[in-house]
């Protein structure tokens, strides 16, 4: 499979649907996508999907599908430590 974005890094600060889907497309095309989430308020898609047990674990199918081929980190960007890591 062609990977036209293999030398590109995408920092994914999106949530819910459109943004995560767009960055998922970059990941499929070879980009190094890093999903950044707030530890106190993670992506609400984590709790959505057809499996209630997975939703309760914050591993809802909606989140898993759009999280494919991405790395992830939880950072509080409102703190100086989180900003430094970012």
N, C-alpha and C positions, 0 to 999 in steps of 0.2 A: 504494500500500500504506500502511496506517495505521502510524504510528510513535509509539505511545503513550509510549515511553521516550526520545524524542529529546532531552530536556533533562537526561538522567541520565548520569553518568559512573560506570562500574564498573571498579574495579581488580581484575584477575584474577590472583590468586596461586595458582590451582589447578593441578593437573597430572593426568595419566593419562586419565581418562574422564568421570566424572560432573560434576566442577566445570567443565572446559572446555566440556562440552556445555551446561550451564546458562548459562554466560556467553555462549556462542554464541547461545542463544535471546534473551538480552537484546540482543545486537548486531543480530539479525534484526529486533527490534522497535524499533530506532532508537537504542539506548544507545551512547554512546561508550565502548567497552570497550578497556582497555589491558592487554595480557597482560604480566606481569612474570616474567622467568625468571632464575635464577641462572646466570651465565656459566660456572661450573665444573660445574654439574649441571643442564642444561636438561631440559625436559619429556621423559620417556622415550618419549612418543608420537611424538616426532620421528623415531625409528628404527623405527617400525612401519608396516607397509603391504605391499601386494603387489609393489612395485617395489624390488628390492634396491639398485639404483643410487641411487634417491631416498632410501632409508633411510640409506645411507652418507653422503649429503650432509646428513643430519638434516632432510630434507624429506619424511618419510614421509606417506603419504596420510591416515593417522589424524590426524596433527597438522594437515595442511593443511585437512581438512574442518572441524575444530573451530576453526581459526584464522581462518575467513572473517569478514570485516567487523570485524576487530579490529586495533588498532595494537599494536605490541610494543616492549619495551625489555628489555635485559639488565642487571640490577643485582645486585651482591653486597650483600645486606642485612646482612651480618655486618660490613661496614666502615662507618666513620663517613661516608665519602664517599657510599657507596650509600644510607645512611640519610638523608643530607641531600637527595639527589636524590629519594628516595621521598617 
